Amino acid sequence: MRSGFVYLPAIAFCLATRMLEDWRSLARGDGRRGGESGVKALLVAAYSVIIVISLFGNTMVCHVIVKNKRTQSATSVFIMNLAVADVFITVLNTPFTLVRFVNSTWVFGRTMCHISRFVQYCSLHVSTLTLTAIALDRRQVILHPLRPRMSPIQGSVWVAVIWIMASCFSLPHAIYQKLFTFRFSQEKERSLCVPDFPEPSDVYWKYIDLLTFILLYMLPLVIITASYTTVAHRLWHHNAIGDATTAQHATHRRKRRRTLAMLLVVVAVFAVCWFPLNCYVVLLSSQAIHSSNVLYFCFHWLAMSSTCYNPFIYCCLNPTFRQELRLLLSMCRRSHSVVVELELERQPAAACPPCHRTAWPDDELSGQRQALPQRALTGRTDILSVEPIVAVS
């Protein structure tokens, strides 16, 4: 180490130089003035939308599942785990990537260099393994309906196992990540958080990314596809055990088809959003392509946007979740109105002169006094003001 700078291996130096050159060409906007500020504004706006929607939507999903006992099952535990993983990557990876793009340098130090990389891979693995667990659980429930179902406690145990497995698989990417600082020009210094595998570094980098792509992305998707294919075949061609009437059979099959459709959409959105970035990383580590900041931030934004879609999918395709969310929002509005009424009651009478309405004419007051007993004697109730209480099965 000399003058606070570290020596860059050949592969890391080439990667760093190409990244900076690509970023400068992108920011220049082909020589037009304001190109750099325009690109930065675009990045800030694009990633800010993801952060806000992801945090709000996934927090609502967790709140609905935790507060409502009717929605708690092994599947709901897995769905909440997906939301937690999305919040995890939204908080500890997306903002740091945004700042790195905007400043074209890493400003968060060596520790966050390792943590941010770990979070990106760990969240990806948690989501993939959780979707696999949901698919296997649905297959067990539908193909073997007489066997005991997985309880929420058992689902929580499997969630813990998933996080341990995802952490172990993500450690190599976090350990072999290093912060390199070098002088880019006479006036500027740059810090980059790039992979730094032992020699031969290109071989290690290539096979670690390739194995990660095959074992923790493609293989789980194959298992998920096979499981849901079997489930769909059973739902479309066989009757459910215990359906005494045609109406019961149609109702159960409709509910299960709707649940299957929702889970298939979740898997499809996740696979489509993460596929370009995974392919880009594998091709880059294999040195089949050159690095491009334009491609990387497009693919990275698409992958991070997968954290926003699940809450909307649940609302559109799951009536139970939609009803629970409406109930939660109505309770929030009701509590807010109660707080406002209490605040008004605590205020002194002199501070609220319109409450007395002493300026009304006498004939208007007398007409209201005569109308009150007549309404009380009718004994009729507005049926629109009565909300039915229906138990959701």
N, C-alpha and C positions, 0 to 999 in steps of 0.2 A: 504494500500500500504506500502510495506517495502523495503527499499533500492532500490527504483526505479522500483520495480517489482509489478505486479498486480496479484491478485488472479484469477485463472482460474476456471470457473465452470467445473463440472465433464465431461459434454459432450464435451466442448471445449478442455479440457486437454487430454481426450482420443483421440480426433481427431488430435490434435497437435502432440502427441506422436507417433501415428501411421504414420502420414505423414513424420515425421523425420526419423522414423525407415525404412519406405519404401524407402525414398530417399537415405539413407545411403546404404541400400542393393543394390539399383539400381546403385549408383555411384561406389560401390566397384567392380562391374562386376564380382561377384563370386570369389573374391580374386585375380584376375589378376592385374598386375601392369598396370597403365595407364587407368584403367577402368573409373575412375572419370573424367579424362581429355577427354576421348573418348565420354562419355555421354554428357559432357558440349559442346564439339565441335559439336556433332550431334544436340543438342538443338539450339545452336546459328545458325547453318546453316539452319535448318528447319524453324525456325521462321524468320530469315533474308530474306529468299526467299519470304515468305508470305508478309512481310512488304514492300519490294521493289516492287513486282508485284502489290500488292493491291494499294499502293499509286500512282504508275504510271498509271495503268489501269483505276482506278476510277477517277483520275484527268483528264485523257483524255476524259472520258465519260462526265464529267461535262463541260469541255471546248467545246466539240463538240455541246452539247445541247445549251449552252449559246450563242456561237458565230454564230450559224446558225439558222436563223428565220424559215427555212423550217421544222426543226425538233421540233419546239416548239408546244406542245399540252398538254392536261391534262396528257396523258400517259407519255410523255417525262418528265413532272414535277415529276411524281411519280418515274420514272426510275432514275432521277437525285437525288431524295431523297434517293433511295436505295444506290446510290454511296456515298452520303454524310454520311449515317449511317455506311457504310463500312469503310470509311476514319476515322470516329469518333472512332470506336472500334480499328482500326489499330494503331492509334496514342496514345490513352489513355488507352488501355488495354493490347494489345499484347506485347509491350516492357516490361511493368512492370511484366507481368507473366513470361516472359523469364528470367528476372533478378532474380525473386524469385526462379525459378527452378535452375538456375546456382549457386546462393549463398545459396540455401536452407534456406533463411531467408528473411524477408521483410525489406527493407532498405529505403523506401520512406516516412516513417512517417505516422501519424494518418490520416491526411487529404486525402492523396492519397489512403489510405486503403479504405475509403468510396467512393471516386470518381471512382476508378478503378472498384469496384463492381457495382456501379451505371451505368457506361458506358457499361459494359458487358450486363446487363439486358435491359437497355434502347435501345441499338442498336438492340438487338434481337427483342424487342417488336416493334420498329419502322419498321424493315424489315418485320415482320410478318403482321402488320397492313397495311403497304404499299402494299404488295402483295395482301392482301385482297381487298384493294381499287382498284387496277388495275383489279382484276378479276370482281368485281362488275361493274366497268366502262365498261369493254369489253362486259359484258352481256347486259348492257343497250344499248350500241351502236348497237350490232348485233341483239338483239331481238326486239328492238324498234328503227329502223333507222330513223323514221320520227320525233321523239322527239328531242328537242334541246340537243346538246352534251355539255359535261362539258368543260368549257373554261379553259385556263391556270390560270386565276386568281382564279376561283373556285377550281382548283386543288391545288393552293398554300394555299388557306384557309384550305382545308382538310389536307394538309401536316402539317400546324400549329396545327390543332386539333390532328393529330396523335402524334406529338412530346409531346403535353401536356398530352395526355392519357398515352403514354409510360413512361413519367417522373413520373406521379402519381403512376403507377403500379410498378415502379422500386424503389421508395423511401423506402418502407419497407426493401428491401434487403440492401440498402445503410445505413439506419439508424441503423439497428441491425447488424452492422459489427464493430468489435472491434480489436484493435491491442494489442496483449498480448506479453509481454516480460518476459522471464524466463530463468533460468540458466539450460542449457541442460547438461553440465558437469562442472567440476571444472575450466576448461579453457575457455569454450565457452558459449556465451549467444545467444539466438535465439528469434526472433520476428516473430509472425505469425499473419496474417490478416484472422480471422475466424469469422463465424456467432456467435452472442451473443444475442439470443432472451430472453425475460423475462420468468420467471418461469411459468408453466413448459416449459422449453426451447425446449425439444425434441418434444413436441406436436406442439408448434408454428412453429418450423422449418419444421416439417413434412407437416403440412397443408398449409403453405405458398408456399412451393415448389410444392406441389401437385396441388393447385389451379392455380398457375402460369403455370404449365405444361398443365393443361386441358383448361383453359380459354384463354391463350395467345399463345398456340402452337397448340394443337390438334383442338380446335374449329375453329380457322381461317383456318387451313388446310382443315377441313370438308367443310367450306363455299366456299373455293377456288375450291375444287374438284367438288362440286355441281354446281358452276357457270360455270366452264369450260366444264363440262359434257353437260349442257344445250346448251352452245355455240357451242360445237362440233356437237351436234345433229342438230342444226339449219343450220350450214355451210354445213353439208354433205347431208342434205335432203331437203333444201328449197332454192329457188332462191332469190337473193337480189332484193329489190324493186328498180326499175329504170333501170334495165339492159335491154336495148332494143334489143340486139343481143346476140347470143350464145357466141361470142368472148368476149363481155363485161362481161357476167356472169362468164365465165371461168377465166378471168383476175382478177376480184374482189374476186372470191372465192379462187383463188390461193394466192393472197396477204393476205387475212384474215387467211387462213390456215397457211401460213408461220409465221404470227404474233402470232397466237395461239400456234404454235409449239415452238416458241422462248420463250413465257411466260411460257408454261408448263415446258420447260427445266429449266428455272430459278427457278420456284417453286420446282421442283423435286430435283435440286441440293441443294437448301437451306434446304429442309426438311431432306434429307439424311445426310447432313453435321452436322446439329444441333441435330438430334435425339439421337445419342449415348450419348452426353454430358448431354442432358436433362434427359434421363433415368438414367444415372449415378447419377446425383444430386438428383433426386427423391428417388432412392433406398438408397443412402447414408443418406439422411435426415430421411428416414423411418427406418434406422438402419438395413436394410435388407442385406447389404453388408458392408465390411470393406473398409476403404479408401486405395487407391493404387495410388501412384504417377505415376507409369508406365501407368496405364489405364487413369488417369486424363490427363496427358500431351498428350497422343495419341488422346483422345477424344477432348481435347481443341484445339490441332493443327488442327484436322479435321474441327472443328467448325470455327476456325479462317480462314481456307483456303477457306471457302465459299466467303470471300471478294475478292478473286482473279478471280473467274470463270466468273462472269457476263460480263466483257468487252470482253472476248473471245467468249461468247455466242452471244453477240450482233454482233460482227464482222462476225461470221460464218453464222448466221441465219437471219440477217437484212441487205439486200443490200443497203438500204438508209443510214443506219449508216456507213456501210463499205465505201460507196462512199464519205460521208462527212468526214470520217476520212482520206481517201486518199487525198481529197482536202486540208484538214488542214495540212497534212504532206508535200504536195507539196508546199503549201504556206510558210511553215517554211523553206524548202530547198531553195526556191526562195529568201526569205528574207535574208537567210544566204549568198547566192551567191552575192546578191547585196551589202551586207556589206563588203564582201571580195573584190569586185571590187572597192568600194569606198576607202577602205584602200590602195589598190594598186595605185589608182589615186593620193592619197595624198602624196605618197612617192616621193622624188625627183628623177629626171631622172638619176642622177649619181648612185643612189642606185639600179637601175634596168638595168644593162647593157644588159642583154639578150633581152630586149624589142626592141633594135635597129636592131639586127641581121645584122650587117654590114659585116660579114664574108661570107655571101652567095655568090656564083658565079654569074657573070653577066648574063649568059645564063639562069639560073634558074629564076632570077628576070624578065628578058624580057619575058620569057614564061608565067609567072603569069600575067604580064601587058597585054599580048595579050589575055589571057583567060577571063579576067574580062569583057570587052565589049561584047564578044560573049555570056556570060551568061546573061548579061543585055538585049540583043536584042532578046533573045529567047522568053521572055514573059511567060515562063512556071514556075509553082510553084510546089514544091514537096508536093503532097497531104498528105504525112505522117506527115509533119510538121504542118498541120492545125488541131487544136483540135475542134471538133464540140461542140456547146453549146446546151445542151439538158436540158430542164426544168424538174425537178423531181417532180412528183405530190405526 
